[in-house]
Amino acid sequence: MSLGLGVAQLAAPETVRRISGVDDSATSRAVVPLVGARELVHTAGLLTSRRKGVWVWTRVVGDAMDLTSLGMAIAHRGGRRRRLVGVAGAVGGITVVDLLTAVQATRAKKTRSAAAVRGARKGGPMELTATTTVRKSPQEVYAFWRDLGRLPMFMAHLEEVRSTGDRTSHWSASAPFGKSVEWDAEIVDEVAGEKIAWRSIGNADVPNAGSVRFVPAPDGVSTEVQVVLTYEIPGGAVGKAVAKYFGEEPHQQLDDDLRRLKQVLETGEVVRSDGAPWGKRARKEFPQRPAQPLSDSELAKGAQA
């Protein structure tokens, strides 16, 4: 819908104004193409962004702006008022659909995150999924990911991934209370340039499995990176601690990891303002602490300055 509206308003603004009953004033001639450009921005966001729910909400805001503009036009128009009222009714219907879609998307995301945390607290599998689009070919993104030692560059919880064979590796990751967990893993399914799937083997501290797919994006240049991670979280106090460590929005952490992957592949580095751009090393390099009163020495130093 956004694509169709955007193209029409940019390609044939006069026709759109005539059909909708809008006048031929200088304001209308400027507003119609701007609205078309806004719709194309919505289109790009909905097609490429990982956070599609946010872009649906931007459509709702745009609908509200359109209804306001139409209301003002109805108040000042004469002969074309009936046509404007009809267009306003159509936009109102679209607004209802957009609003319901946005609310549903928001609830679905909250439900997934809450279910993941509940599952971790009770013990059992916790599944995380995320997708991002990287402006590199599937072969390039696959080659980067296949060099497993690079994973800690963008996955904040990983300390080290070391290859121990052609399809086996040893992983270590940060855990609650300043501890670390380790496990061996093997690649169980792989198609060069398309997908990698792995699972933990042996007596892993936290049994887990994962897969990543490298799907060509519609633009013919980029790659959609689709990741699924599954952790077998133990029950009891340990499970609660791990759930708390993953946070109330465990999917958000994986989203952040993929955002860093996108930055590394597209720019060669991660934005340093990120809280933990290089995993546990960054937490040591940039320690954080809860807010607390200044000490006497800090107060004295501030007074001298």
Buried (B, 14 or more C-beta within 10 A) or exposed (E): EBBEBBBBBBEBBEEBBEEBBBBEEEEBBEBBBEBBEBBBBBBEBBBBBBEBBBBBBBBBEBBBEBBEBBEEBBEEBEEBBEBBBEBBEEBEEBBEEBBEBBBEBBEEBEEBBEEBBEBBBEBBBBBBBBBBBBBBBBEBBBBBBBEBEBBBBBBBBBBBBEEEEEEBBBBBBBBBEEEEBBBBBBBEEBEEBBBBBBBBEEEBBBBBBBBBBBBBBEEEEBBBBBBBBBBBBBEEEBBBBBBEBBEEBBBBBBBBBBBBBBBBBEEEEBEEEBEBBBBBEBBEEEEEEEEEEEEEEEEEEEEEE
